[in-house]
């Protein structure tokens, strides 16, 4: 079983990774730990480096448990939701686990919702974690 975890360093994404570890153990799967960034010249290089270090650290914690894990900092110029859905399709992912944060309806309208996009467009089941 291939499990994609949307990871951005937030507490919600750390909870998503914890659940992915449980699912990976139960189903002898593999974790694809993905941080999607829009990128561009206006994003400081240190933000990319921090995201890479964080992914590497989380990947090492998962591997210490004897589980298979790949990490990817994706910078393809797509919004995070679009990028995650495309990555899931390209890698034949069986399940996506994504952390969610509570936001008001107005907040979702103004800022969009990555989780909402993934839930509605993913080619596989999506599990959300608070």
C-alpha positions as CSV (number, residue, x, y, z in Angstrom):
1,X,0.0,0.0,0.0
2,X,1.4,3.4,-1.0
3,X,0.4,6.2,1.4
4,X,1.0,9.9,0.5
5,X,1.3,12.2,3.5
6,X,0.8,15.9,2.9
7,X,3.4,17.4,5.2
8,X,4.0,21.1,5.9
9,X,5.5,21.0,9.4
10,X,2.2,21.9,11.1
11,X,0.8,20.0,14.1
12,X,-2.0,18.7,11.8
13,X,0.6,17.3,9.3
14,X,2.5,15.7,12.1
15,X,-0.7,14.0,13.2
16,X,-1.2,12.9,9.6
17,X,2.3,11.3,9.6
18,X,1.6,9.5,12.9
19,X,-1.6,7.9,11.3
20,X,0.4,7.1,8.2
21,X,2.9,5.2,10.3
22,X,0.1,3.2,11.9
23,X,-1.4,2.4,8.4
24,X,2.0,1.5,7.0
25,X,2.7,-0.9,9.8
26,X,-0.8,-2.5,9.5
27,X,-0.7,-2.9,5.7
28,X,3.1,-3.3,5.1
29,X,3.0,-0.2,3.0
30,X,5.3,2.7,2.0
31,X,5.0,6.3,3.0
32,X,5.5,9.1,0.4
33,X,6.1,12.2,2.6
34,X,5.5,15.3,0.4
35,X,5.8,19.0,1.1
36,X,4.4,21.0,-1.8
37,X,5.6,24.6,-2.3
38,X,4.6,27.0,-5.0
39,X,8.1,28.4,-5.3
40,X,9.4,31.2,-7.4
41,X,12.0,33.9,-7.0
42,X,10.1,35.6,-4.2
43,X,10.5,32.6,-1.8
44,X,13.7,32.8,0.2
45,X,16.1,30.0,-0.3
46,X,16.2,29.4,3.5
47,X,12.5,28.4,3.3
48,X,13.3,25.6,0.8
49,X,16.3,24.5,2.9
50,X,14.2,24.4,6.1
51,X,11.5,22.3,4.3
52,X,14.2,19.9,3.0
53,X,15.7,19.5,6.5
54,X,12.3,19.0,8.1
55,X,11.4,16.3,5.5
56,X,14.7,14.6,6.0
57,X,14.3,14.5,9.8
58,X,10.8,13.1,9.6
59,X,11.8,10.5,7.0
60,X,14.7,9.4,9.3
61,X,12.2,9.0,12.2
62,X,10.0,6.8,10.1
63,X,12.9,4.7,8.8
64,X,14.1,4.1,12.4
65,X,10.9,2.2,12.9
66,X,11.8,-0.1,10.0
67,X,9.3,1.4,7.6
68,X,9.8,2.3,3.9
69,X,9.6,6.1,3.4
70,X,10.4,8.5,0.6
71,X,10.3,12.2,0.9
72,X,9.8,14.8,-1.7
73,X,9.9,18.6,-1.7
74,X,7.7,19.4,-4.7
75,X,8.2,22.8,-6.4
76,X,6.3,22.5,-9.7
77,X,4.5,25.9,-9.7
78,X,1.1,24.3,-8.8
79,X,-1.0,25.1,-5.8
80,X,-0.5,22.5,-3.1
81,X,-3.8,20.7,-3.6
82,X,-3.3,20.4,-7.3
83,X,0.3,19.2,-6.8
84,X,-0.7,16.5,-4.3
85,X,-3.5,15.2,-6.5
86,X,-1.1,15.0,-9.5
87,X,1.6,13.3,-7.5
88,X,-1.0,10.7,-6.2
89,X,-2.0,9.9,-9.8
90,X,1.6,9.8,-11.1
91,X,2.7,7.4,-8.3
92,X,-0.4,5.3,-8.1
93,X,-1.0,6.2,-4.5
94,X,-3.5,4.0,-2.6
95,X,-4.4,6.5,0.2
96,X,-3.7,10.2,1.0
97,X,-3.5,11.4,4.6
98,X,-3.8,15.1,5.1
99,X,-4.0,17.2,8.2
100,X,-6.7,19.8,8.5
101,X,-7.1,23.0,10.5
102,X,-10.4,24.5,11.5
103,X,-11.2,27.6,9.5
104,X,-14.4,29.7,9.2
105,X,-16.4,29.5,6.0
106,X,-15.2,33.0,5.0
107,X,-11.6,31.9,5.6
108,X,-12.0,29.0,3.3
109,X,-13.6,31.2,0.6
110,X,-10.8,33.9,0.9
111,X,-7.9,31.5,1.2
112,X,-9.1,28.3,-0.4
113,X,-8.6,24.9,1.1
114,X,-5.9,22.5,0.1
115,X,-7.6,19.7,1.9
116,X,-10.9,20.4,0.2
117,X,-9.3,20.4,-3.2
118,X,-7.6,17.1,-2.4
119,X,-10.7,15.5,-1.1
120,X,-12.8,16.4,-4.1
121,X,-10.2,15.6,-6.8
122,X,-7.9,12.8,-5.5
123,X,-7.8,9.5,-7.5
124,X,-7.8,7.5,-4.2
125,X,-9.4,7.6,-0.7
126,X,-8.4,10.6,1.4
127,X,-8.1,10.5,5.2
128,X,-8.2,13.8,7.1
129,X,-6.7,14.3,10.5
130,X,-7.2,17.2,13.0
